[in-house]
Amino acid sequence: MEPASSIISALGGPTAVAAAIGIHRTRVSMWQAPRERGGTNGLIPYRHVPRLMEVARENGVELTPADFMPPVDGAA
């Protein structure tokens, strides 16, 4: 689910993202799951955005705040 799937992939996968922000890998994976399964419907919790932006810069990954926004009209 977008935008979480693209961001997680760009940053090296759930394990790498989890290690970078200090949470369990399954929490990161749930960002890609629908709400009905306890996920966040592809949204990354705002509290993690600043650190993920920092990780992206450190690794030469081009990421902007707009990349964290959900797709418009469900398109993706």
N, C-alpha and C positions, 0 to 999 in steps of 0.2 A: 504494500500500500504506500502510496506517495503522500508526502515527499520523503518519509522516513527510509524507504527502501533504497532510494538513490543516494541519499546522504550516507547511510550506513555502508553501502557498497563502496562509495568513493573514499571513505575513511578506513577501509580495510576489513569490514565485516563486523558482526556483533561482538566478537571476542575483543578485537582491537578497540572498538568504541567503548566497550564496558571498562576495559583496563584504563583507558585515557581519562574517563570521567569518574572512575571509582564506584561503579555499581555492578551488580551481577549481570552476566551475559543474557540471562533469560528476560531481564527487565528491558534490555535493548531490543531483543527479539519481539517482545510484546508491542513495541511501537509499530510493528508491521502487521499486527493482528487486528481484526475487527472488534468493535466494542462488545459484541455479543460473546466473544471469547475472552474478554477481560483486557483487550488491547486498547490502543489509542487511535485506531482508525487511520494510521499512517502519520499521525502528528507526533512531533518530538516535544516533550514537556519544555516549556519556556526556560525553566531554571537551568537546563543543560545547553542552551543555545550559545551563550558566551564562550563556554569552554570548548564546545565543538568548533566554533569559529576559530578559536586559538589553535586547536589541533590541526585544523585544515591549513592555516597559515604555516605552521611548523612543518607540515608535510608537503607543501607546495600544491595543495588542492584548492582550486578556485571555488569558493563558496561565499554566497552573499546572504544577508538576512532574508531576502525575497525567496531564496531556495527553501526556506523553512515553512513557507506559506502553502496551504492546501491548494490543489488544482481548482481552477475556476470552473463552476458548473459540473463538477465531477469528471472533467476530462483528464485523462492521463494515459 
